[in-house]
Amino acid sequence: MRAFRLLSVLLLLFAACVAHANPQVQTIWRLLDYVAVDYPEAVRDGMVINQLEYDEMQEFSSTVRERLGQLPDHPATTELDTQARALQASIAGKAAPEQVERQARAPAEAPLQALPGPAPPASVP
């Protein structure tokens, strides 16, 4: 029970950090999450199965790169852009959903960690 309460508190703290992060970072995070979750509805076995969903995947991955370019300069910027470019290439190549999900999730947390914003408490209250 104690472990469950600790996990609950940590999840709440993470949610609070996302809520107070730079609005651009929030948008990037949401777009990447959407791509990770919905890409399997767009592509299967290297074929587009839902053109509307596939078009959204392309648009959202492009928007992620655009918004990453608008963020304040940070040492992680180059790596984030590289990851976002790789995600775009995978989507354009109609890669397997598992690959796209991994690629979308990899940079999703990095902007939250890399950019200034209210920090979570140093210890669990």
DSSP file (Angstrom, degrees, kcal/mol; ACC not computed):
  #  RESIDUE AA STRUCTURE BP1 BP2  ACC     N-H-->O    O-->H-N    N-H-->O    O-->H-N    TCO  KAPPA ALPHA  PHI   PSI    X-CA   Y-CA   Z-CA
    1    1 A M     >        0   0    0      0, 0.0     4,-2.2     0, 0.0     5,-0.2   0.000 360.0 360.0 360.0 -39.6    0.0    0.0    0.0
    2    2 A R  H  >  +     0   0    0      1,-0.2     4,-2.3     2,-0.2     5,-0.2   0.910 360.0  50.2 -62.9 -42.0    2.9    2.4    0.8
    3    3 A A  H  > S+     0   0    0      1,-0.2     4,-2.7     2,-0.2    -1,-0.2   0.893 108.7  52.8 -63.4 -39.4    4.5    1.8   -2.6
    4    4 A F  H  > S+     0   0    0      2,-0.2     4,-2.4     1,-0.2    -2,-0.2   0.919 109.6  48.2 -62.2 -43.7    1.1    2.5   -4.3
    5    5 A R  H  X S+     0   0    0     -4,-2.2     4,-2.3     2,-0.2    -2,-0.2   0.909 111.8  49.8 -63.7 -41.2    0.8    5.8   -2.4
    6    6 A L  H  X S+     0   0    0     -4,-2.3     4,-2.4     1,-0.2    -2,-0.2   0.929 111.5  48.3 -63.2 -45.0    4.4    6.7   -3.3
    7    7 A L  H  X S+     0   0    0     -4,-2.7     4,-2.4     1,-0.2    -2,-0.2   0.904 110.6  52.0 -61.6 -41.5    3.8    5.9   -7.0
    8    8 A S  H  X S+     0   0    0     -4,-2.4     4,-2.1     1,-0.2    -1,-0.2   0.913 110.3  47.9 -60.9 -43.8    0.6    7.9   -7.0
    9    9 A V  H  X S+     0   0    0     -4,-2.3     4,-2.4     2,-0.2    -1,-0.2   0.911 111.1  50.6 -65.1 -42.3    2.4   11.0   -5.5
   10   10 A L  H  X S+     0   0    0     -4,-2.4     4,-2.3     1,-0.2    -2,-0.2   0.903 110.0  50.0 -63.9 -40.6    5.2   10.7   -8.1
   11   11 A L  H  X S+     0   0    0     -4,-2.4     4,-2.4     2,-0.2    -1,-0.2   0.894 110.4  50.1 -64.1 -39.2    2.6   10.5  -10.9
   12   12 A L  H  X S+     0   0    0     -4,-2.1     4,-2.2     2,-0.2    -2,-0.2   0.900 109.8  50.9 -64.9 -40.6    0.9   13.6   -9.6
   13   13 A L  H  X S+     0   0    0     -4,-2.4     4,-2.1     2,-0.2    -2,-0.2   0.912 110.4  49.3 -63.5 -41.8    4.2   15.4   -9.4
   14   14 A F  H  X S+     0   0    0     -4,-2.3     4,-2.3     1,-0.2    -2,-0.2   0.925 110.5  50.4 -62.8 -43.9    5.0   14.5  -13.0
   15   15 A A  H  X S+     0   0    0     -4,-2.4     4,-2.3     1,-0.2    -1,-0.2   0.880 109.0  52.3 -61.3 -37.6    1.6   15.7  -14.1
   16   16 A A  H  X S+     0   0    0     -4,-2.2     4,-1.6     2,-0.2    -1,-0.2   0.890 107.8  51.5 -66.1 -38.5    2.1   19.0  -12.3
   17   17 A C  H  X S+     0   0    0     -4,-2.1     4,-0.7     2,-0.2    -2,-0.2   0.919 110.7  47.9 -64.0 -43.0    5.4   19.5  -14.0
   18   18 A V  H >< S+     0   0    0     -4,-2.3     3,-0.8     1,-0.2    -2,-0.2   0.917 110.7  52.2 -62.5 -42.4    3.8   18.9  -17.4
   19   19 A A  H 3< S+     0   0    0     -4,-2.3    -1,-0.2     1,-0.2    -2,-0.2   0.811 115.4  40.5 -65.0 -30.0    1.0   21.3  -16.6
   20   20 A H  H 3< S+     0   0    0     -4,-1.6    -1,-0.2    -5,-0.1    -2,-0.2   0.398  93.0 110.2-100.7   2.5    3.4   24.0  -15.6
   21   21 A A  S << S-     0   0    0     -3,-0.8    96,-0.1    -4,-0.7     5,-0.1  -0.217  88.4 -67.9 -71.2 166.4    5.9   23.5  -18.4
   22   22 A N     >  -     0   0    0     94,-0.4     4,-2.3     1,-0.1     3,-0.5  -0.292  47.6-124.4 -49.4 132.2    6.5   25.9  -21.2
   23   23 A P  H  > S+     0   0    0      0, 0.0     4,-2.2     0, 0.0     5,-0.2   0.843 112.2  55.2 -55.7 -34.5    3.3   25.8  -23.4
   24   24 A Q  H  > S+     0   0    0      2,-0.2     4,-2.5     1,-0.2     5,-0.2   0.916 107.5  49.4 -62.7 -41.8    5.4   25.0  -26.4
   25   25 A V  H  > S+     0   0    0     -3,-0.5     4,-2.8     1,-0.2    -1,-0.2   0.900 108.4  53.2 -64.9 -40.8    6.8   22.0  -24.6
   26   26 A Q  H  X S+     0   0    0     -4,-2.3     4,-2.4     1,-0.2    -1,-0.2   0.927 110.1  47.6 -58.9 -44.8    3.3   20.9  -23.6
   27   27 A T  H  X S+     0   0    0     -4,-2.2     4,-2.6     2,-0.2    -2,-0.2   0.919 111.7  49.6 -63.9 -44.2    2.2   21.0  -27.2
   28   28 A I  H  X S+     0   0    0     -4,-2.5     4,-2.6     1,-0.2     5,-0.2   0.938 111.5  49.6 -58.8 -47.3    5.3   19.0  -28.4
   29   29 A W  H  X S+     0   0    0     -4,-2.8     4,-2.2     1,-0.2    -2,-0.2   0.912 112.1  47.5 -59.6 -44.3    4.7   16.4  -25.7
   30   30 A R  H  X S+     0   0    0     -4,-2.4     4,-2.5    -5,-0.2    -1,-0.2   0.901 111.6  50.0 -66.0 -41.0    1.0   16.0  -26.7
   31   31 A L  H  X S+     0   0    0     -4,-2.6     4,-2.4     2,-0.2    -2,-0.2   0.925 111.9  47.7 -63.9 -44.0    1.8   15.8  -30.4
   32   32 A L  H  X S+     0   0    0     -4,-2.6     4,-2.5     1,-0.2    -1,-0.2   0.898 111.8  50.2 -64.5 -39.7    4.4   13.1  -29.8
   33   33 A D  H  X S+     0   0    0     -4,-2.2     4,-2.1    -5,-0.2     5,-0.2   0.914 109.7  51.3 -63.6 -42.0    2.1   11.2  -27.5
   34   34 A Y  H  X S+     0   0    0     -4,-2.5     4,-3.0     1,-0.2     5,-0.3   0.922 110.8  48.0 -61.3 -44.7   -0.7   11.4  -30.2
   35   35 A V  H  X S+     0   0    0     -4,-2.4     4,-2.0     1,-0.2    -2,-0.2   0.934 110.8  51.5 -61.4 -46.0    1.7   10.0  -32.8
   36   36 A A  H  < S+     0   0    0     -4,-2.5    -1,-0.2     1,-0.2    -2,-0.2   0.875 118.8  36.5 -59.2 -38.5    2.9    7.2  -30.6
   37   37 A V  H  < S+     0   0    0     -4,-2.1    -2,-0.2    -5,-0.2    -1,-0.2   0.878 123.9  36.6 -84.3 -40.3   -0.7    6.1  -29.8
   38   38 A D  H >< S+     0   0    0     -4,-3.0     3,-1.9    -5,-0.2     4,-0.4   0.605  87.4  89.9 -96.6 -12.2   -2.5    6.7  -33.2
   39   39 A Y  G >X S+     0   0    0     -4,-2.0     3,-2.4    -5,-0.3     4,-1.9   0.876  81.7  61.9 -55.0 -39.4    0.1    5.7  -35.8
   40   40 A P  G 34 S+     0   0    0      0, 0.0    -1,-0.3     0, 0.0    -2,-0.1   0.744  98.4  58.5 -60.3 -19.1   -1.0    2.1  -35.8
   41   41 A E  G <4 S+     0   0    0     -3,-1.9    -2,-0.2     1,-0.1    12,-0.2   0.599 111.8  41.6 -80.2 -10.9   -4.4    3.4  -37.0
   42   42 A A  T <4 S+     0   0    0     -3,-2.4     7,-2.9    -4,-0.4     8,-1.4   0.782 118.3  30.9-104.0 -35.8   -2.6    4.9  -40.0
   43   43 A V  E  <  +A   48   0A   0     -4,-1.9     2,-0.3     5,-0.3    -1,-0.3  -0.981  53.0 171.2-134.9 136.9   -0.1    2.3  -41.2
   44   44 A R  E >  S-A   47   0A   0      3,-2.6     3,-1.9    -2,-0.4    52,-0.1  -0.981  74.4  -7.3-143.2 132.6    0.0   -1.4  -41.1
   45   45 A D  T 3  S-     0   0    0     -2,-0.3     3,-0.1     1,-0.3    51,-0.1   0.852 129.0 -54.8  53.1  39.3    2.6   -3.7  -42.9
   46   46 A G  T 3  S+     0   0    0      1,-0.2     2,-0.4    48,-0.2    -1,-0.3   0.591 117.1 108.8  75.5  10.3    4.2   -0.7  -44.6
   47   47 A M  E <  S-A   44   0A   0     -3,-1.9    -3,-2.6    48,-0.0     2,-0.5  -0.937  73.9-116.5-122.6 143.2    0.9    0.4  -46.2
   48   48 A V  E     +A   43   0A   0     -2,-0.4    -5,-0.3    -5,-0.2     3,-0.2  -0.643  32.3 174.0 -74.0 124.1   -1.3    3.3  -45.4
   49   49 A I  S    S+     0   0    0     -7,-2.9     2,-0.3    -2,-0.5    -6,-0.2   0.554  75.2  29.8-107.5 -13.2   -4.7    2.0  -44.1
   50   50 A N     >  -     0   0    0     -8,-1.4     4,-2.5     1,-0.1    -1,-0.3  -0.803  65.0-167.6-147.3 101.7   -6.2    5.4  -43.2
   51   51 A Q  H  > S+     0   0    0     -2,-0.3     4,-2.8     1,-0.2     5,-0.2   0.870  88.3  53.8 -60.6 -40.2   -5.1    8.3  -45.3
   52   52 A L  H  > S+     0   0    0      2,-0.2     4,-1.9     1,-0.2    -1,-0.2   0.934 111.8  44.6 -61.4 -46.4   -6.6   10.9  -42.9
   53   53 A E  H  > S+     0   0    0      2,-0.2     4,-2.2     1,-0.2    -2,-0.2   0.910 113.1  51.6 -63.4 -42.1   -4.7    9.5  -39.9
   54   54 A Y  H  X S+     0   0    0     -4,-2.5     4,-2.2     1,-0.2    -2,-0.2   0.911 107.6  51.9 -62.3 -42.8   -1.5    9.2  -42.0
   55   55 A D  H  X S+     0   0    0     -4,-2.8     4,-2.5     1,-0.2    -1,-0.2   0.894 109.1  51.4 -60.1 -39.4   -1.7   12.8  -43.1
   56   56 A E  H  X S+     0   0    0     -4,-1.9     4,-3.5     2,-0.2     5,-0.3   0.907 106.8  53.4 -63.4 -41.5   -2.1   13.8  -39.4
   57   57 A M  H  X S+     0   0    0     -4,-2.2     4,-2.2     1,-0.2    -2,-0.2   0.913 111.5  45.8 -60.1 -42.7    1.0   11.8  -38.5
   58   58 A Q  H  X S+     0   0    0     -4,-2.2     4,-1.8     2,-0.2    -1,-0.2   0.931 115.5  46.3 -65.0 -45.4    3.0   13.7  -41.1
   59   59 A E  H  X S+     0   0    0     -4,-2.5     4,-2.5     1,-0.2    -2,-0.2   0.931 113.7  47.7 -63.4 -46.5    1.5   17.0  -40.1
   60   60 A F  H  X S+     0   0    0     -4,-3.5     4,-2.2     1,-0.2    -1,-0.2   0.897 111.2  49.7 -66.0 -40.3    2.1   16.4  -36.3
   61   61 A S  H  X S+     0   0    0     -4,-2.2     4,-1.7    -5,-0.3    -1,-0.2   0.868 112.2  49.4 -67.2 -33.7    5.7   15.2  -36.8
   62   62 A S  H  X S+     0   0    0     -4,-1.8     4,-2.4    -5,-0.2    -2,-0.2   0.904 109.9  50.9 -67.0 -41.9    6.4   18.3  -38.9
   63   63 A T  H  X S+     0   0    0     -4,-2.5     4,-2.9     1,-0.2     5,-0.2   0.870 105.6  56.7 -63.9 -37.3    4.8   20.5  -36.3
   64   64 A V  H  X S+     0   0    0     -4,-2.2     4,-2.5     2,-0.2    -1,-0.2   0.949 109.2  45.2 -59.3 -48.9    7.0   18.9  -33.6
   65   65 A R  H  X S+     0   0    0     -4,-1.7     4,-1.8     1,-0.2    -2,-0.2   0.922 113.4  50.6 -61.0 -43.8   10.2   19.8  -35.5
   66   66 A E  H  X S+     0   0    0     -4,-2.4     4,-0.5     1,-0.2    -2,-0.2   0.933 113.6  44.4 -59.9 -46.9    8.9   23.3  -36.1
   67   67 A R  H >X S+     0   0    0     -4,-2.9     3,-0.8     1,-0.2     4,-0.5   0.842 108.1  57.1 -70.8 -33.7    8.1   23.9  -32.5
   68   68 A L  H >< S+     0   0    0     -4,-2.5     3,-1.1     1,-0.2    -1,-0.2   0.894 103.7  55.5 -61.0 -37.5   11.3   22.4  -31.3
   69   69 A G  H 3< S+     0   0    0     -4,-1.8    -1,-0.2     1,-0.2    -2,-0.2   0.683 104.1  54.6 -67.6 -17.6   13.1   25.0  -33.4
   70   70 A Q  H << S+     0   0    0     -3,-0.8    -1,-0.2    -4,-0.5    -2,-0.2   0.506  87.7 101.7 -93.3  -6.2   11.2   27.8  -31.6
   71   71 A L  S << S-     0   0    0     -3,-1.1     3,-0.1    -4,-0.5    -3,-0.0  -0.379  86.8 -86.1 -77.4 157.3   12.3   26.7  -28.1
   72   72 A P        -     0   0    0      0, 0.0    -1,-0.1     0, 0.0     5,-0.1  -0.257  58.4 -87.0 -58.1 149.1   15.1   28.5  -26.2
   73   73 A D        +     0   0    0     -3,-0.1    -4,-0.0     3,-0.0     3,-0.0  -0.324  60.1 162.0 -59.7 136.8   18.6   27.3  -27.0
   74   74 A H    >   -     0   0    0     -3,-0.1     3,-2.1    41,-0.0     4,-0.4  -0.981  52.6-108.7-153.9 152.0   19.6   24.3  -24.9
   75   75 A P  T 3  S+     0   0    0      0, 0.0     4,-0.4     0, 0.0     3,-0.4   0.779 118.8  56.5 -56.3 -25.5   22.4   21.7  -25.2
   76   76 A A  T 3> S+     0   0    0      1,-0.2     4,-2.6     2,-0.1     5,-0.2   0.571  81.5  92.1 -82.4  -7.9   19.7   19.1  -25.9
   77   77 A T  H <> S+     0   0    0     -3,-2.1     4,-2.3     1,-0.2     5,-0.2   0.894  84.2  48.3 -56.3 -47.4   18.3   21.0  -28.9
   78   78 A T  H  > S+     0   0    0     -4,-0.4     4,-2.2    -3,-0.4    -1,-0.2   0.920 113.7  46.5 -62.7 -44.8   20.5   19.3  -31.6
   79   79 A E  H  > S+     0   0    0     -4,-0.4     4,-2.5     1,-0.2    -1,-0.2   0.896 111.3  52.1 -65.4 -40.2   19.7   15.8  -30.3
   80   80 A L  H  X S+     0   0    0     -4,-2.6     4,-2.5     1,-0.2    -1,-0.2   0.908 110.3  48.4 -62.3 -41.4   16.0   16.6  -30.1
   81   81 A D  H  X S+     0   0    0     -4,-2.3     4,-2.5    -5,-0.2    -1,-0.2   0.899 110.2  52.0 -65.9 -39.4   16.0   17.8  -33.7
   82   82 A T  H  X S+     0   0    0     -4,-2.2     4,-2.1     2,-0.2    -2,-0.2   0.919 111.8  46.3 -61.4 -43.9   17.8   14.7  -34.8
   83   83 A Q  H  X S+     0   0    0     -4,-2.5     4,-2.2     2,-0.2    -2,-0.2   0.900 112.4  49.9 -65.5 -40.9   15.2   12.5  -33.1
   84   84 A A  H  X S+     0   0    0     -4,-2.5     4,-2.2     2,-0.2    -2,-0.2   0.886 110.2  50.7 -66.1 -38.0   12.4   14.5  -34.6
   85   85 A R  H  X S+     0   0    0     -4,-2.5     4,-2.3     2,-0.2    -1,-0.2   0.907 109.8  50.3 -64.2 -41.9   13.9   14.3  -38.1
   86   86 A A  H  X S+     0   0    0     -4,-2.1     4,-2.3     2,-0.2    -2,-0.2   0.886 108.9  52.3 -64.1 -38.5   14.3   10.5  -37.7
   87   87 A L  H  X S+     0   0    0     -4,-2.2     4,-2.4     2,-0.2    -2,-0.2   0.931 109.1  49.4 -62.2 -45.7   10.6   10.3  -36.6
   88   88 A Q  H  X S+     0   0    0     -4,-2.2     4,-2.7     1,-0.2    -2,-0.2   0.913 110.8  50.4 -58.8 -43.3    9.5   12.2  -39.7
   89   89 A A  H  X S+     0   0    0     -4,-2.3     4,-2.0     1,-0.2    -1,-0.2   0.890 109.7  50.5 -64.9 -39.1   11.6    9.9  -41.9
   90   90 A S  H  <>S+     0   0    0     -4,-2.3     5,-2.6     2,-0.2     4,-0.2   0.911 111.7  47.4 -65.3 -41.7   10.1    6.8  -40.3
   91   91 A I  H ><5S+     0   0    0     -4,-2.4     3,-1.5     1,-0.2    -2,-0.2   0.931 112.0  49.7 -64.7 -44.7    6.6    8.1  -40.8
   92   92 A A  H 3<5S+     0   0    0     -4,-2.7    -1,-0.2     1,-0.3    -2,-0.2   0.852 112.3  48.9 -61.6 -33.7    7.4    9.0  -44.5
   93   93 A G  T 3<5S-     0   0    0     -4,-2.0    -1,-0.3    -5,-0.2    -2,-0.2   0.397 112.2-122.2 -86.6   3.4    8.8    5.5  -44.9
   94   94 A K  T < 5 -     0   0    0     -3,-1.5   -48,-0.2    -4,-0.2    -3,-0.2   0.918  44.1-171.8  55.9  48.1    5.7    3.9  -43.4
   95   95 A A      < -     0   0    0     -5,-2.6   -49,-0.2     1,-0.2    -1,-0.1  -0.086  33.9 -72.9 -64.9 167.2    7.8    2.2  -40.7
   96   96 A A    >>  -     0   0    0      1,-0.1     4,-2.0   -51,-0.1     3,-0.6  -0.332  42.0-120.0 -62.0 142.4    6.4   -0.4  -38.3
   97   97 A P  H 3> S+     0   0    0      0, 0.0     4,-2.7     0, 0.0     5,-0.2   0.843 112.4  57.8 -54.2 -36.7    4.1    1.1  -35.6
   98   98 A E  H 3> S+     0   0    0      1,-0.2     4,-2.2     2,-0.2     5,-0.2   0.898 107.3  47.8 -62.9 -39.3    6.4   -0.2  -32.8
   99   99 A Q  H <> S+     0   0    0     -3,-0.6     4,-2.5     2,-0.2    -1,-0.2   0.932 112.9  47.4 -65.9 -46.1    9.4    1.7  -34.3
  100  100 A V  H  X S+     0   0    0     -4,-2.0     4,-2.6     1,-0.2     5,-0.2   0.896 110.5  52.8 -64.7 -39.5    7.4    4.9  -34.6
  101  101 A E  H  X S+     0   0    0     -4,-2.7     4,-2.4    -5,-0.2     5,-0.2   0.947 110.6  47.1 -61.1 -47.1    6.0    4.6  -31.1
  102  102 A R  H  X S+     0   0    0     -4,-2.2     4,-2.0     1,-0.2    -2,-0.2   0.924 114.1  47.9 -58.8 -44.4    9.6    4.2  -29.7
  103  103 A Q  H  < S+     0   0    0     -4,-2.5    -1,-0.2     1,-0.2    -2,-0.2   0.858 112.7  47.9 -67.6 -35.0   10.8    7.1  -31.7
  104  104 A A  H  < S+     0   0    0     -4,-2.6     4,-0.5    -5,-0.2    -1,-0.2   0.864 114.1  46.4 -73.4 -35.3    7.9    9.3  -30.6
  105  105 A R  H  X S+     0   0    0     -4,-2.4     4,-0.8    -5,-0.2     3,-0.4   0.812  99.9  69.3 -77.6 -29.5    8.3    8.4  -27.0
  106  106 A A  T  < S+     0   0    0     -4,-2.0     4,-0.5     1,-0.2     3,-0.4   0.936 109.4  30.8 -58.0 -51.5   12.1    8.9  -26.9
  107  107 A P  T  4 S+     0   0    0      0, 0.0    -1,-0.2     0, 0.0    -2,-0.2   0.568  99.0  88.1 -85.2  -3.8   12.1   12.7  -27.3
  108  108 A A  T  4 S+     0   0    0     -4,-0.5     4,-0.4    -3,-0.4    -2,-0.2   0.875  96.0  35.5 -63.2 -38.2    8.7   13.3  -25.5
  109  109 A E  S  X S+     0   0    0     -4,-0.8     4,-1.7    -3,-0.4     3,-0.4   0.777 102.7  75.8 -85.4 -26.8   10.2   13.6  -22.1
  110  110 A A  H  > S+     0   0    0     -4,-0.5     4,-2.7     1,-0.2     5,-0.2   0.878  91.6  51.4 -57.6 -44.7   13.5   15.3  -23.1
  111  111 A P  H  > S+     0   0    0      0, 0.0     4,-1.7     0, 0.0    -1,-0.2   0.879 108.6  53.2 -62.6 -33.2   11.9   18.8  -23.7
  112  112 A L  H  4 S+     0   0    0     -3,-0.4    -2,-0.2    -4,-0.4    -3,-0.1   0.880 115.9  39.5 -66.0 -36.0   10.3   18.7  -20.2
  113  113 A Q  H  < S+     0   0    0     -4,-1.7    -1,-0.2    -3,-0.2    -3,-0.2   0.816 117.6  48.9 -80.2 -31.5   13.7   17.9  -18.7
  114  114 A A  H  < S+     0   0    0     -4,-2.7    -2,-0.2    -5,-0.2    -1,-0.2   0.722  99.8  70.5 -84.9 -22.4   15.7   20.3  -20.8
  115  115 A L  S  < S-     0   0    0     -4,-1.7   -93,-0.1    -5,-0.2   -41,-0.0  -0.727  85.6-103.2-107.2 147.9   13.7   23.4  -20.6
  116  116 A P        +     0   0    0      0, 0.0   -94,-0.4     0, 0.0    -1,-0.1  -0.288  59.5 123.0 -65.4 147.5   13.2   25.8  -17.7
  117  117 A G  S    S-     0   0    0    -96,-0.1   -96,-0.1   -95,-0.0     2,-0.1  -0.932  70.1 -42.8 177.0 173.9   10.0   25.6  -15.8
  118  118 A P        -     0   0    0      0, 0.0   -98,-0.1     0, 0.0     0, 0.0  -0.356  64.0-132.6 -57.4 130.2    8.9   25.1  -12.2
  119  119 A A        -     0   0    0      1,-0.1     3,-0.1    -2,-0.1     0, 0.0  -0.553  17.2-111.6 -84.6 148.6   10.9   22.2  -10.8
  120  120 A P        -     0   0    0      0, 0.0    -1,-0.1     0, 0.0  -106,-0.0  -0.359  50.8 -79.1 -70.2 161.4    9.2   19.4   -8.9
  121  121 A P        -     0   0    0      0, 0.0     3,-0.0     0, 0.0  -108,-0.0  -0.281  35.6-125.2 -59.9 148.1   10.0   19.1   -5.2
  122  122 A A  S    S+     0   0    0     -3,-0.1     2,-0.3     1,-0.1     0, 0.0   0.780  93.2  22.8 -67.3 -26.2   13.3   17.6   -4.4
  123  123 A S  S    S-     0   0    0      0, 0.0    -1,-0.1     0, 0.0     0, 0.0  -0.952  96.0 -90.1-138.2 159.9   11.6   15.1   -2.1
  124  124 A V              0   0    0     -2,-0.3    -2,-0.0     1,-0.2  -114,-0.0  -0.502 360.0 360.0 -68.7 130.1    8.2   13.5   -1.9
  125  125 A P              0   0    0      0, 0.0    -1,-0.2     0, 0.0    -3,-0.0   0.520 360.0 360.0 -64.4 360.0    6.0   15.6    0.5
